Amino acid sequence: MGGIPTGKKKKEATIKNYVSWFEIPAIDFTQAVNFYNHIFGIEMAQNVTEVNAMAFFPATKGIGGAIIAGPGSVPSDTGPLLYLNGGDDLGVVLNKVEEAGGRIVMPKTLISEDAGYFAIFIDCQGNKLALHSNN
């Protein structure tokens, strides 16, 4: 089949999640932290040094991530697209994006009954991200 996936799983591939950590770059660290605190209704713990700054999404289990500012942290609306968990209904988070300084690129859209919904937005730093939820 010339490198085309057959759908058969290899026995040695036992990775549960293909994402283990994510970082969202920021130029204006405080603005970015306030943006995500606002849209998710959270309070991110922060670690600020002379070199960089990180604010951590509060994850008790599953995949965690952070906002990061410092050398090499350049926001972008191109490249890989990160899907953040929109909770029970991504509309709750999405409805806060514009009031927090972001911009909605694609509104809440049905993928399928089984796969749920997604939406795409640009955050206050210029990063393109997505949300996903089952409802």
N, CA, C and O atoms as a GROMACS GRO file, in nm:
protein
  540
    1MET      N    1   0.081  -0.120   0.000
    1MET     CA    2   0.000   0.000   0.000
    1MET      C    3   0.086   0.126   0.000
    1MET      O    4   0.030   0.236   0.007
    2GLY      N    5   0.216   0.115  -0.007
    2GLY     CA    6   0.302   0.231  -0.024
    2GLY      C    7   0.295   0.334   0.087
    2GLY      O    8   0.293   0.454   0.058
    3GLY      N    9   0.290   0.292   0.213
    3GLY     CA   10   0.292   0.388   0.323
    3GLY      C   11   0.157   0.440   0.364
    3GLY      O   12   0.149   0.526   0.452
    4ILE      N   13   0.050   0.392   0.304
    4ILE     CA   14  -0.084   0.436   0.343
    4ILE      C   15  -0.127   0.356   0.464
    4ILE      O   16  -0.118   0.233   0.463
    5PRO      N   17  -0.175   0.424   0.571
    5PRO     CA   18  -0.218   0.352   0.691
    5PRO      C   19  -0.329   0.252   0.659
    5PRO      O   20  -0.422   0.283   0.585
    6THR      N   21  -0.318   0.133   0.715
    6THR     CA   22  -0.416   0.029   0.690
    6THR      C   23  -0.525   0.024   0.796
    6THR      O   24  -0.625  -0.045   0.779
    7GLY      N   25  -0.506   0.097   0.905
    7GLY     CA   26  -0.602   0.094   1.013
    7GLY      C   27  -0.570  -0.012   1.116
    7GLY      O   28  -0.632  -0.017   1.222
    8LYS      N   29  -0.472  -0.099   1.086
    8LYS     CA   30  -0.431  -0.202   1.180
    8LYS      C   31  -0.340  -0.140   1.285
    8LYS      O   32  -0.251  -0.062   1.253
    9LYS      N   33  -0.364  -0.176   1.411
    9LYS     CA   34  -0.282  -0.124   1.520
    9LYS      C   35  -0.163  -0.214   1.544
    9LYS      O   36  -0.176  -0.336   1.543
   10LYS      N   37  -0.048  -0.153   1.564
   10LYS     CA   38   0.070  -0.229   1.602
   10LYS      C   39   0.062  -0.256   1.751
   10LYS      O   40   0.017  -0.171   1.828
   11LYS      N   41   0.104  -0.374   1.792
   11LYS     CA   42   0.096  -0.411   1.932
   11LYS      C   43   0.180  -0.322   2.021
   11LYS      O   44   0.142  -0.297   2.136
   12GLU      N   45   0.295  -0.273   1.973
   12GLU     CA   46   0.382  -0.192   2.056
   12GLU      C   47   0.333  -0.048   2.074
   12GLU      O   48   0.385   0.023   2.159
   13ALA      N   49   0.236  -0.004   1.997
   13ALA     CA   50   0.182   0.132   2.011
   13ALA      C   51   0.074   0.134   2.118
   13ALA      O   52  -0.040   0.098   2.092
   14THR      N   53   0.110   0.176   2.239
   14THR     CA   54   0.015   0.177   2.349
   14THR      C   55  -0.001   0.317   2.408
   14THR      O   56  -0.036   0.331   2.525
   15ILE      N   57   0.024   0.419   2.329
   15ILE     CA   58   0.011   0.556   2.376
   15ILE      C   59  -0.136   0.589   2.392
   15ILE      O   60  -0.215   0.573   2.299
   16LYS      N   61  -0.173   0.637   2.512
   16LYS     CA   62  -0.313   0.671   2.540
   16LYS      C   63  -0.350   0.806   2.480
   16LYS      O   64  -0.452   0.819   2.412
   17ASN      N   65  -0.267   0.907   2.504
   17ASN     CA   66  -0.290   1.041   2.452
   17ASN      C   67  -0.168   1.085   2.375
   17ASN      O   68  -0.055   1.068   2.421
   18TYR      N   69  -0.188   1.141   2.258
   18TYR     CA   70  -0.074   1.184   2.177
   18TYR      C   71  -0.031   1.327   2.209
   18TYR      O   72   0.065   1.376   2.150
   19VAL      N   73  -0.100   1.391   2.298
   19VAL     CA   74  -0.057   1.520   2.350
   19VAL      C   75  -0.032   1.499   2.498
   19VAL      O   76  -0.118   1.446   2.569
   20SER      N   77   0.086   1.541   2.547
   20SER     CA   78   0.116   1.525   2.689
   20SER      C   79   0.129   1.659   2.760
   20SER      O   80   0.117   1.664   2.883
   21TRP      N   81   0.152   1.765   2.688
   21TRP     CA   82   0.169   1.899   2.745
   21TRP      C   83   0.156   1.998   2.632
   21TRP      O   84   0.191   1.968   2.518
   22PHE      N   85   0.106   2.117   2.662
   22PHE     CA   86   0.101   2.221   2.559
   22PHE      C   87   0.140   2.354   2.621
   22PHE      O   88   0.124   2.376   2.741
   23GLU      N   89   0.193   2.441   2.537
   23GLU     CA   90   0.227   2.577   2.578
   23GLU      C   91   0.173   2.675   2.475
   23GLU      O   92   0.190   2.656   2.355
   24ILE      N   93   0.107   2.778   2.524
   24ILE     CA   94   0.052   2.882   2.439
   24ILE      C   95   0.141   3.006   2.457
   24ILE      O   96   0.148   3.060   2.567
   25PRO      N   97   0.209   3.050   2.351
   25PRO     CA   98   0.302   3.163   2.364
   25PRO      C   99   0.229   3.297   2.381
   25PRO      O  100   0.119   3.316   2.331
   26ALA      N  101   0.296   3.388   2.452
   26ALA     CA  102   0.240   3.521   2.475
   26ALA      C  103   0.353   3.624   2.472
   26ALA      O  104   0.466   3.595   2.513
   27ILE      N  105   0.322   3.741   2.425
   27ILE     CA  106   0.411   3.856   2.434
   27ILE      C  107   0.374   3.934   2.560
   27ILE      O  108   0.460   3.965   2.643
   28ASP      N  109   0.244   3.967   2.574
   28ASP     CA  110   0.193   4.035   2.693
   28ASP      C  111   0.139   3.927   2.788
   28ASP      O  112   0.023   3.888   2.779
   29PHE      N  113   0.225   3.881   2.877
   29PHE     CA  114   0.194   3.770   2.966
   29PHE      C  115   0.069   3.796   3.051
   29PHE      O  116  -0.019   3.711   3.058
   30THR      N  117   0.062   3.910   3.113
   30THR     CA  118  -0.052   3.942   3.201
   30THR      C  119  -0.182   3.943   3.122
   30THR      O  120  -0.283   3.890   3.169
   31GLN      N  121  -0.182   4.004   3.005
   31GLN     CA  122  -0.301   4.008   2.922
   31GLN      C  123  -0.345   3.866   2.883
   31GLN      O  124  -0.464   3.835   2.887
   32ALA      N  125  -0.250   3.782   2.846
   32ALA     CA  126  -0.282   3.645   2.806
   32ALA      C  127  -0.339   3.566   2.924
   32ALA      O  128  -0.438   3.494   2.909
   33VAL      N  129  -0.277   3.577   3.041
   33VAL     CA  130  -0.327   3.507   3.160
   33VAL      C  131  -0.468   3.554   3.192
   33VAL      O  132  -0.555   3.472   3.221
   34ASN      N  133  -0.491   3.685   3.189
   34ASN     CA  134  -0.625   3.738   3.216
   34ASN      C  135  -0.727   3.687   3.115
   34ASN      O  136  -0.841   3.658   3.152
   35PHE      N  137  -0.687   3.675   2.988
   35PHE     CA  138  -0.775   3.625   2.883
   35PHE      C  139  -0.823   3.484   2.916
   35PHE      O  140  -0.943   3.457   2.917
   36TYR      N  141  -0.729   3.393   2.943
   36TYR     CA  142  -0.766   3.254   2.969
   36TYR      C  143  -0.834   3.236   3.105
   36TYR      O  144  -0.924   3.153   3.118
   37ASN      N  145  -0.794   3.313   3.205
   37ASN     CA  146  -0.866   3.310   3.333
   37ASN      C  147  -1.012   3.349   3.312
   37ASN      O  148  -1.102   3.288   3.369
   38HIS      N  149  -1.034   3.451   3.228
   38HIS     CA  150  -1.168   3.500   3.203
   38HIS      C  151  -1.254   3.399   3.126
   38HIS      O  152  -1.366   3.367   3.168
   39ILE      N  153  -1.203   3.350   3.014
   39ILE     CA  154  -1.290   3.265   2.931
   39ILE      C  155  -1.318   3.130   2.996
   39ILE      O  156  -1.425   3.073   2.973
   40PHE      N  157  -1.226   3.079   3.077
   40PHE     CA  158  -1.249   2.951   3.143
   40PHE      C  159  -1.298   2.966   3.287
   40PHE      O  160  -1.336   2.866   3.349
   41GLY      N  161  -1.298   3.087   3.341
   41GLY     CA  162  -1.341   3.107   3.479
   41GLY      C  163  -1.248   3.039   3.577
   41GLY      O  164  -1.293   2.975   3.672
   42ILE      N  165  -1.116   3.054   3.556
   42ILE     CA  166  -1.016   2.988   3.639
   42ILE      C  167  -0.919   3.091   3.696
   42ILE      O  168  -0.926   3.209   3.661
   43GLU      N  169  -0.831   3.047   3.782
   43GLU     CA  170  -0.721   3.130   3.833
   43GLU      C  171  -0.594   3.048   3.812
   43GLU      O  172  -0.574   2.947   3.880
   44MET      N  173  -0.510   3.090   3.720
   44MET     CA  174  -0.390   3.015   3.686
   44MET      C  175  -0.276   3.047   3.783
   44MET      O  176  -0.249   3.164   3.810
   45ALA      N  177  -0.210   2.943   3.835
   45ALA     CA  178  -0.090   2.962   3.915
   45ALA      C  179   0.021   3.008   3.823
   45ALA      O  180   0.029   2.965   3.708
   46GLN      N  181   0.107   3.098   3.873
   46GLN     CA  182   0.211   3.156   3.788
   46GLN      C  183   0.350   3.134   3.846
   46GLN      O  184   0.368   3.127   3.967
   47ASN      N  185   0.447   3.122   3.756
   47ASN     CA  186   0.588   3.113   3.792
   47ASN      C  187   0.661   3.211   3.702
   47ASN      O  188   0.676   3.187   3.582
   48VAL      N  189   0.705   3.322   3.760
   48VAL     CA  190   0.770   3.427   3.683
   48VAL      C  191   0.915   3.438   3.728
   48VAL      O  192   0.944   3.454   3.846
   49THR      N  193   1.007   3.428   3.631
   49THR     CA  194   1.150   3.443   3.659
   49THR      C  195   1.203   3.560   3.577
   49THR      O  196   1.128   3.626   3.505
   50GLU      N  197   1.333   3.586   3.587
   50GLU     CA  198   1.394   3.692   3.507
   50GLU      C  199   1.396   3.656   3.359
   50GLU      O  200   1.404   3.744   3.274
   51VAL      N  201   1.391   3.527   3.326
   51VAL     CA  202   1.402   3.480   3.189
   51VAL      C  203   1.266   3.460   3.122
   51VAL      O  204   1.245   3.502   3.008
   52ASN      N  205   1.174   3.395   3.193
   52ASN     CA  206   1.044   3.370   3.132
   52ASN      C  207   0.934   3.369   3.238
   52ASN      O  208   0.960   3.378   3.358
   53ALA      N  209   0.811   3.358   3.190
   53ALA     CA  210   0.695   3.354   3.278
   53ALA      C  211   0.603   3.244   3.229
   53ALA      O  212   0.582   3.228   3.109
   54MET      N  213   0.548   3.168   3.323
   54MET     CA  214   0.453   3.062   3.290
   54MET      C  215   0.333   3.072   3.382
   54MET      O  216   0.346   3.102   3.500
   55ALA      N  217   0.216   3.046   3.327
   55ALA     CA  218   0.093   3.036   3.404
   55ALA      C  219   0.030   2.902   3.366
   55ALA      O  220   0.016   2.871   3.248
   56PHE      N  221  -0.006   2.824   3.466
   56PHE     CA  222  -0.046   2.685   3.444
   56PHE      C  223  -0.198   2.667   3.448
   56PHE      O  224  -0.264   2.712   3.540
   57PHE      N  225  -0.251   2.600   3.345
   57PHE     CA  226  -0.391   2.562   3.346
   57PHE      C  227  -0.410   2.461   3.459
   57PHE      O  228  -0.334   2.364   3.468
   58PRO      N  229  -0.509   2.480   3.545
   58PRO     CA  230  -0.528   2.389   3.659
   58PRO      C  231  -0.585   2.254   3.615
   58PRO      O  232  -0.706   2.241   3.596
   59ALA      N  233  -0.499   2.156   3.600
   59ALA     CA  234  -0.541   2.022   3.559
   59ALA      C  235  -0.506   1.925   3.671
   59ALA      O  236  -0.389   1.913   3.709
   60THR      N  237  -0.605   1.855   3.723
   60THR     CA  238  -0.579   1.757   3.828
   60THR      C  239  -0.545   1.621   3.772
   60THR      O  240  -0.473   1.544   3.834
   61LYS      N  241  -0.597   1.591   3.654
   61LYS     CA  242  -0.559   1.469   3.583
   61LYS      C  243  -0.580   1.494   3.435
   61LYS      O  244  -0.655   1.584   3.396
   62GLY      N  245  -0.515   1.417   3.355
   62GLY     CA  246  -0.522   1.439   3.211
   62GLY      C  247  -0.409   1.528   3.165
   62GLY      O  248  -0.304   1.534   3.229
   63ILE      N  249  -0.429   1.597   3.055
   63ILE     CA  250  -0.324   1.675   2.990
   63ILE      C  251  -0.323   1.817   3.044
   63ILE      O  252  -0.428   1.881   3.053
   64GLY      N  253  -0.206   1.864   3.080
   64GLY     CA  254  -0.191   2.000   3.130
   64GLY      C  255  -0.118   2.087   3.031
   64GLY      O  256  -0.066   2.039   2.930
   65GLY      N  257  -0.115   2.217   3.061
   65GLY     CA  258  -0.046   2.310   2.974
   65GLY      C  259  -0.029   2.444   3.042
   65GLY      O  260  -0.068   2.462   3.157
   66ALA      N  261   0.031   2.537   2.969
   66ALA     CA  262   0.063   2.666   3.027
   66ALA      C  263   0.065   2.776   2.923
   66ALA      O  264   0.080   2.752   2.803
   67ILE      N  265   0.050   2.899   2.972
   67ILE     CA  266   0.081   3.018   2.894
   67ILE      C  267   0.228   3.044   2.921
   67ILE      O  268   0.271   3.035   3.036
   68ILE      N  269   0.306   3.077   2.819
   68ILE     CA  270   0.448   3.102   2.839
   68ILE      C  271   0.490   3.228   2.765
   68ILE      O  272   0.452   3.251   2.650
   69ALA      N  273   0.571   3.310   2.833
   69ALA     CA  274   0.627   3.430   2.772
   69ALA      C  275   0.777   3.429   2.799
   69ALA      O  276   0.821   3.391   2.907
   70GLY      N  277   0.854   3.472   2.701
   70GLY     CA  278   0.998   3.475   2.714
   70GLY      C  279   1.063   3.451   2.580
   70GLY      O  280   0.994   3.448   2.478
   71PRO      N  281   1.194   3.432   2.578
   71PRO     CA  282   1.265   3.410   2.452
   71PRO      C  283   1.207   3.292   2.373
   71PRO      O  284   1.188   3.183   2.427
   72GLY      N  285   1.180   3.316   2.246
   72GLY     CA  286   1.128   3.210   2.160
   72GLY      C  287   0.978   3.189   2.167
   72GLY      O  288   0.924   3.108   2.091
   73SER      N  289   0.909   3.258   2.255
   73SER     CA  290   0.763   3.244   2.268
   73SER      C  291   0.697   3.348   2.179
   73SER      O  292   0.679   3.464   2.219
   74VAL      N  293   0.661   3.307   2.059
   74VAL     CA  294   0.605   3.398   1.961
   74VAL      C  295   0.465   3.351   1.920
   74VAL      O  296   0.450   3.245   1.860
   75PRO      N  297   0.363   3.430   1.953
   75PRO     CA  298   0.227   3.393   1.914
   75PRO      C  299   0.214   3.382   1.762
   75PRO      O  300   0.284   3.451   1.688
   76SER      N  301   0.123   3.294   1.716
   76SER     CA  302   0.106   3.275   1.572
   76SER      C  303  -0.035   3.226   1.542
   76SER      O  304  -0.096   3.155   1.622
   77ASP      N  305  -0.085   3.264   1.427
   77ASP     CA  306  -0.214   3.212   1.382
   77ASP      C  307  -0.195   3.112   1.269
   77ASP      O  308  -0.290   3.080   1.197
   78THR      N  309  -0.072   3.063   1.252
   78THR     CA  310  -0.043   2.958   1.154
   78THR      C  311   0.023   2.842   1.226
   78THR      O  312   0.067   2.856   1.340
   79GLY      N  313   0.030   2.730   1.162
   79GLY     CA  314   0.093   2.614   1.224
   79GLY      C  315  -0.011   2.521   1.284
   79GLY      O  316  -0.129   2.530   1.252
   80PRO      N  317   0.033   2.432   1.372
   80PRO     CA  318  -0.059   2.334   1.431
   80PRO      C  319  -0.173   2.403   1.506
   80PRO      O  320  -0.157   2.512   1.561
   81LEU      N  321  -0.287   2.337   1.508
   81LEU     CA  322  -0.404   2.391   1.576
   81LEU      C  323  -0.431   2.310   1.702
   81LEU      O  324  -0.454   2.190   1.695
   82LEU      N  325  -0.428   2.376   1.815
   82LEU     CA  326  -0.450   2.313   1.944
   82LEU      C  327  -0.598   2.324   1.979
   82LEU      O  328  -0.656   2.432   1.976
   83TYR      N  329  -0.660   2.210   2.014
   83TYR     CA  330  -0.799   2.208   2.056
   83TYR      C  331  -0.805   2.201   2.208
   83TYR      O  332  -0.756   2.106   2.268
   84LEU      N  333  -0.864   2.303   2.270
   84LEU     CA  334  -0.882   2.306   2.413
   84LEU      C  335  -1.018   2.247   2.448
   84LEU      O  336  -1.111   2.256   2.368
   85ASN      N  337  -1.028   2.188   2.564
   85ASN     CA  338  -1.152   2.127   2.610
   85ASN      C  339  -1.254   2.236   2.641
   85ASN      O  340  -1.230   2.321   2.726
   86GLY      N  341  -1.366   2.233   2.572
   86GLY     CA  342  -1.471   2.332   2.592
   86GLY      C  343  -1.569   2.296   2.701
   86GLY      O  344  -1.670   2.364   2.719
   87GLY      N  345  -1.541   2.188   2.776
   87GLY     CA  346  -1.632   2.148   2.884
   87GLY      C  347  -1.758   2.084   2.831
   87GLY      O  348  -1.758   2.025   2.723
   88ASP      N  349  -1.866   2.097   2.906
   88ASP     CA  350  -1.993   2.035   2.866
   88ASP      C  351  -2.053   2.102   2.743
   88ASP      O  352  -2.119   2.035   2.663
   89ASP      N  353  -2.030   2.232   2.727
   89ASP     CA  354  -2.082   2.306   2.612
   89ASP      C  355  -1.982   2.416   2.579
   89ASP      O  356  -1.970   2.514   2.653
   90LEU      N  357  -1.909   2.403   2.470
   90LEU     CA  358  -1.805   2.500   2.436
   90LEU      C  359  -1.858   2.640   2.417
   90LEU      O  360  -1.781   2.736   2.422
   91GLY      N  361  -1.989   2.654   2.397
   91GLY     CA  362  -2.049   2.786   2.382
   91GLY      C  363  -2.028   2.874   2.503
   91GLY      O  364  -2.017   2.996   2.490
   92VAL      N  365  -2.022   2.815   2.622
   92VAL     CA  366  -2.001   2.892   2.745
   92VAL      C  367  -1.865   2.962   2.740
   92VAL      O  368  -1.855   3.080   2.771
   93VAL      N  369  -1.761   2.890   2.700
   93VAL     CA  370  -1.626   2.947   2.689
   93VAL      C  371  -1.619   3.040   2.568
   93VAL      O  372  -1.568   3.152   2.580
   94LEU      N  373  -1.669   2.996   2.454
   94LEU     CA  374  -1.662   3.074   2.330
   94LEU      C  375  -1.729   3.210   2.345
   94LEU      O  376  -1.681   3.309   2.290
   95ASN      N  377  -1.839   3.215   2.418
   95ASN     CA  378  -1.911   3.341   2.436
   95ASN      C  379  -1.832   3.444   2.516
   95ASN      O  380  -1.871   3.561   2.519
   96LYS      N  381  -1.723   3.405   2.579
   96LYS     CA  382  -1.640   3.498   2.656
   96LYS      C  383  -1.516   3.544   2.578
   96LYS      O  384  -1.445   3.633   2.624
   97VAL      N  385  -1.491   3.484   2.463
   97VAL     CA  386  -1.368   3.513   2.387
   97VAL      C  387  -1.359   3.660   2.346
   97VAL      O  388  -1.256   3.723   2.369
   98GLU      N  389  -1.463   3.714   2.285
   98GLU     CA  390  -1.456   3.851   2.235
   98GLU      C  391  -1.452   3.953   2.348
   98GLU      O  392  -1.380   4.053   2.338
   99GLU      N  393  -1.526   3.930   2.455
   99GLU     CA  394  -1.522   4.027   2.565
   99GLU      C  395  -1.388   4.024   2.637
   99GLU      O  396  -1.354   4.120   2.707
  100ALA      N  397  -1.309   3.917   2.619
  100ALA     CA  398  -1.176   3.907   2.679
  100ALA      C  399  -1.066   3.956   2.584
  100ALA      O  400  -0.948   3.953   2.619
  101GLY      N  401  -1.105   4.003   2.465
  101GLY     CA  402  -1.007   4.059   2.372
  101GLY      C  403  -0.969   3.968   2.258
  101GLY      O  404  -0.876   3.999   2.183
  102GLY      N  405  -1.038   3.856   2.241
  102GLY     CA  406  -1.012   3.764   2.131
  102GLY      C  407  -1.110   3.784   2.017
  102GLY      O  408  -1.192   3.876   2.018
  103ARG      N  409  -1.100   3.696   1.917
  103ARG     CA  410  -1.186   3.707   1.799
  103ARG      C  411  -1.228   3.566   1.757
  103ARG      O  412  -1.144   3.477   1.748
  104ILE      N  413  -1.356   3.547   1.732
  104ILE     CA  414  -1.407   3.417   1.687
  104ILE      C  415  -1.389   3.407   1.536
  104ILE      O  416  -1.435   3.494   1.461
  105VAL      N  417  -1.322   3.300   1.492
  105VAL     CA  418  -1.297   3.278   1.350
  105VAL      C  419  -1.404   3.185   1.292
  105VAL      O  420  -1.452   3.208   1.181
  106MET      N  421  -1.440   3.081   1.367
  106MET     CA  422  -1.546   2.989   1.326
  106MET      C  423  -1.636   2.965   1.446
  106MET      O  424  -1.588   2.924   1.552
  107PRO      N  425  -1.764   2.991   1.433
  107PRO     CA  426  -1.855   2.972   1.545
  107PRO      C  427  -1.872   2.824   1.580
  107PRO      O  428  -1.821   2.737   1.509
  108LYS      N  429  -1.941   2.797   1.687
  108LYS     CA  430  -1.969   2.659   1.728
  108LYS      C  431  -2.032   2.585   1.611
  108LYS      O  432  -2.135   2.626   1.557
  109THR      N  433  -1.967   2.475   1.571
  109THR     CA  434  -2.007   2.401   1.452
  109THR      C  435  -2.013   2.252   1.483
  109THR      O  436  -1.923   2.198   1.547
  110LEU      N  437  -2.118   2.186   1.438
  110LEU     CA  438  -2.132   2.043   1.459
  110LEU      C  439  -2.037   1.966   1.368
  110LEU      O  440  -2.034   1.988   1.247
  111ILE      N  441  -1.959   1.877   1.428
  111ILE     CA  442  -1.874   1.786   1.351
  111ILE      C  443  -1.961   1.669   1.309
  111ILE      O  444  -1.978   1.642   1.190
  112SER      N  445  -2.017   1.600   1.408
  112SER     CA  446  -2.115   1.493   1.389
  112SER      C  447  -2.175   1.464   1.525
  112SER      O  448  -2.124   1.510   1.627
  113GLU      N  449  -2.284   1.389   1.527
  113GLU     CA  450  -2.348   1.355   1.656
  113GLU      C  451  -2.251   1.281   1.748
  113GLU      O  452  -2.252   1.302   1.869
  114ASP      N  453  -2.168   1.196   1.691
  114ASP     CA  454  -2.073   1.119   1.772
  114ASP      C  455  -1.952   1.202   1.813
  114ASP      O  456  -1.903   1.187   1.925
  115ALA      N  457  -1.902   1.289   1.725
  115ALA     CA  458  -1.779   1.363   1.751
  115ALA      C  459  -1.802   1.496   1.825
  115ALA      O  460  -1.707   1.550   1.882
  116GLY      N  461  -1.923   1.548   1.824
  116GLY     CA  462  -1.952   1.671   1.896
  116GLY      C  463  -1.931   1.796   1.814
  116GLY      O  464  -1.954   1.796   1.693
  117TYR      N  465  -1.888   1.903   1.881
  117TYR     CA  466  -1.879   2.036   1.822
  117TYR      C  467  -1.738   2.093   1.833
  117TYR      O  468  -1.658   2.050   1.917
  118PHE      N  469  -1.707   2.190   1.748
  118PHE     CA  470  -1.582   2.263   1.759
  118PHE      C  471  -1.605   2.408   1.722
  118PHE      O  472  -1.705   2.442   1.659
  119ALA      N  473  -1.512   2.494   1.759
  119ALA     CA  474  -1.510   2.634   1.721
  119ALA      C  475  -1.364   2.677   1.718
  119ALA      O  476  -1.280   2.618   1.785
  120ILE      N  477  -1.334   2.780   1.639
  120ILE     CA  478  -1.197   2.830   1.628
  120ILE      C  479  -1.196   2.979   1.665
  120ILE      O  480  -1.285   3.054   1.627
  121PHE      N  481  -1.092   3.018   1.739
  121PHE     CA  482  -1.079   3.158   1.779
  121PHE      C  483  -0.934   3.202   1.775
  121PHE      O  484  -0.842   3.120   1.776
  122ILE      N  485  -0.914   3.334   1.772
  122ILE     CA  486  -0.783   3.396   1.785
  122ILE      C  487  -0.781   3.457   1.926
  122ILE      O  488  -0.868   3.536   1.960
  123ASP      N  489  -0.681   3.421   2.006
  123ASP     CA  490  -0.675   3.476   2.142
  123ASP      C  491  -0.622   3.619   2.141
  123ASP      O  492  -0.592   3.673   2.034
  124CYS      N  493  -0.610   3.679   2.257
  124CYS     CA  494  -0.569   3.819   2.267
  124CYS      C  495  -0.425   3.843   2.226
  124CYS      O  496  -0.384   3.958   2.209
  125GLN      N  497  -0.346   3.736   2.208
  125GLN     CA  498  -0.207   3.748   2.166
  125GLN      C  499  -0.187   3.721   2.017
  125GLN      O  500  -0.078   3.741   1.964
  126GLY      N  501  -0.294   3.675   1.949
  126GLY     CA  502  -0.285   3.645   1.806
  126GLY      C  503  -0.268   3.497   1.775
  126GLY      O  504  -0.246   3.462   1.659
  127ASN      N  505  -0.279   3.410   1.876
  127ASN     CA  506  -0.272   3.265   1.854
  127ASN      C  507  -0.406   3.213   1.806
  127ASN      O  508  -0.511   3.252   1.858
  128LYS      N  509  -0.403   3.124   1.707
  128LYS     CA  510  -0.525   3.057   1.661
  128LYS      C  511  -0.538   2.927   1.738
  128LYS      O  512  -0.447   2.844   1.738
  129LEU      N  513  -0.653   2.909   1.806
  129LEU     CA  514  -0.681   2.788   1.883
  129LEU      C  515  -0.824   2.744   1.855
  129LEU      O  516  -0.902   2.816   1.792
  130ALA      N  517  -0.856   2.625   1.902
  130ALA     CA  518  -0.991   2.573   1.884
  130ALA      C  519  -1.045   2.523   2.017
  130ALA      O  520  -0.970   2.500   2.112
  131LEU      N  521  -1.176   2.507   2.022
  131LEU     CA  522  -1.243   2.446   2.136
  131LEU      C  523  -1.319   2.324   2.085
  131LEU      O  524  -1.361   2.320   1.970
  132HIS      N  525  -1.335   2.225   2.172
  132HIS     CA  526  -1.413   2.106   2.137
  132HIS      C  527  -1.500   2.068   2.256
  132HIS      O  528  -1.457   2.080   2.371
  133SER      N  529  -1.620   2.024   2.229
  133SER     CA  530  -1.709   1.970   2.333
  133SER      C  531  -1.806   1.872   2.267
  133SER      O  532  -1.823   1.871   2.145
  134ASN      N  533  -1.868   1.791   2.350
  134ASN     CA  534  -1.966   1.695   2.299
  134ASN      C  535  -2.101   1.759   2.274
  134ASN      O  536  -2.182   1.706   2.198
  135ASN      N  537  -2.127   1.873   2.338
  135ASN     CA  538  -2.256   1.943   2.322
  135ASN      C  539  -2.236   2.085   2.271
  135ASN      O  540  -2.332   2.158   2.252
   0.00000   0.00000   0.00000
